[in-house]
Amino acid sequence: MAKVVSQKIVGMNGDEAVAFAAKQAKVDVVAAYPITPQTIMVERFSDYVADGEVDTQFVCVESEHSALSACVGSSLAGSRVFTATSSQGLALMHEVLYLASGLRTPIVMAVANRALSAPINIHNDHSDMMGSRDCGWIQIYAENAQEAYDWTLQAFRIAEDHNVSLPVTVNLDGFTISHAMEGVAILEDGEVSKLVGKRQPKYRLDPDNPMTFGALTLPDYYSEFKRQQVDAMDKTPPVIAAVADEFKKVSGRQYSDVSCFNVEDAEAVVICMGSIAGTARTVATRLRQQGKRVGVLKIWQYRPFPTRTIAELLSKVKCTGVIDRAVSFGAPYGALCSDIASTKVQTQIQTRILNVVCGLGGRDVKPTDIEQVFEKALRCADGTPVDTSVSYLGVRQ
Amino acid sequence: MVALKELPTRELFGPGHRMCTGCGPAATARITMKALEKPAIIVNATGCLEVASTIYPDTAWKVPWVHTLFENTAAVASGIEASLQAQGRADAVDVIAFGGDGGTFDIGIQALSGALERKHDFTYICYDNEAYMNTGIQRSGATPYGAATTTTPAGSKIPGKLNPKKDLIGICAAHGIEYAATASVAFWNDYISKVRRATAVKGPAVLHVLAPCPLGWRFDTSETIKLAKLAVQTRYFPLYEVENGKYKLSMKVPKPVPLEEFLKPQGRFRHLFAPEFARNLEELKKQVESNWNRIAQLCGEPIVQTQPASG
């Protein structure tokens, strides 16, 4: 059994950590376009190229649409591929996202999550990725630079696994993670090489074995193609779990579909994704000290959604407060809360659900805000009648 | 020049595809595949050639082929070329991108411009049938002045399209690429030489091929090659090359056939022969003449007013 290796702690922001992971994974092709707050990723990667530290073909394209299109081309030709984007860039890629998953191209893309226009805003929320929620990509949310680094490394293995063969986004909150300097424990290059290996494409554009990719598929076959994509998504969780196990053996850091904090005996749980989880744990710790039975459930693996895991964890939780970082206009709940509500219906768990939308366009979510969510969830858990409509925390009327 | 017997008999773009009888783009694809000398990867934009050649589970292509989207063909080709560079196989494989005029002149021009600027080693072939034929004959930036399409119909007030055709080769050549050329499906020998020249270039090359569409232009399916020929012989579609910025006529047309002989067999120009639109017919002729003179001048040819009077 592999031993946990010693790791250097390096000061890096989230973008740098992701770029460094892509470098260590020895990506063959990067095609990218700059957009705040993802820019540092492409800048750092350009440094690696300029200094000859990588053999990567770096294609500096003229738009995000072309960035992802070029990635699809490279991936189909058999290469290990990386790109990164944010906000409007992800929105511009929208049709290419569906193409990448439909053509089953392994691609790893970091998304420095940022609000969508209008009004224009460069700061963090999850509107960008939520707008492309159903694009058929595996979607991972990181809480800090360390997680962004760790997940980026693992993402190559997951995407390129022949049972999966799907693209992966590693989401990191814009500025909050992308630009915040942290100590990141990094693996030696050699350890990373052992861990992520080289891509071994099963199918590719190859003159020695010609194949047609992207054929016109009419009503007689289209549904079967989509069903195969569903199956591929269904086959993903065990692959993620296996990669996470291997990663833990080397790094000592354990990843899974979700991360729990005092959920086991909690009456009220807050569910969230990304950097906000740290604030939620701090608040939960303080409330525990006051004897309040609260916990935090952080979702790493948003797609495929860990329905069974979450149902099991919430089976005894009386009330669940779900924090959405994006608005789902005209819908009963935000996107994440809709998934929790669907989980409840499908698995017949009894937890009551409250939905909070907050932290839009980079608005700070303070411990007092999270405390309000816990307090309301605790009242609800007690059986006190509470308003169950979506609340928009800290928004001026 | 290539002798007919030198061409491979093998068909890499196989019979059994579902393009129309008399389809210019299908003929373009077929000759292209015969012209190629190295193994190739084909990237195909959304359009007639794509939808009619790969209806799942069938495919007409005996080479690696991919269709992705409408406007990103040059970008996908960029990615494939970058991958081949990473694999050290870029010199061994030709990357060929096919796009129609809509996918090239209009929606795909940004991706094409980016790929040309980045100097990817690939050949972009625009098969131009002068409108969005796949969606039902709507006007594109390649539709000529006066042509009726379903979005520029020949109305009682407005006689078809009122804007001229874009100068695609001028736009591409302005990127400082080594090779760009126009070609015609009717002059296969000239076309094959150009495909071979384009693929031999290290870096991007663009071919703009006039490929008549019997359905969209409204002419008899037996007349495709004849019309493609007339387009050149009337100076409607000059054949030329731009090599490192230097223009060169591929076919001189000292005695042009009257433009009407090209226009008359086509339903899309029929309205121009009504007396009330005589002015518009004159305008089209003027545009054809001035385009020819512009190209001739760029090619260093003497400009002689030889366009005969209509008749």
Interface residues (C-beta under 8 A of the other chain):
Chain A: D28 V29 A31 D55 T56 Q57 V59 C60 V61 E62 S63 H65 S66 A67 S69 A70 C71 V72 G73 S74 S75 L76 A77 G78 S79 V81 E95 V96 L99 L103 L205 D206 P207 D208 N209 P210 M211 T212 F213 G214 A215 L216 T217 L218 Y221
Chain B: P39 A40 I41 V43 E50 V51 T54 I55 Y56 P57 D58 T59 W61 K62 V63 P64 W65 V66 H67 T68 L69 E71 N72 A74 A75 V76 A77 S78 G79 I80 E81 A82 S83 L84 Q85 A86 Q87 V93 Q110 A111 S113 G114 A115 E117 R118
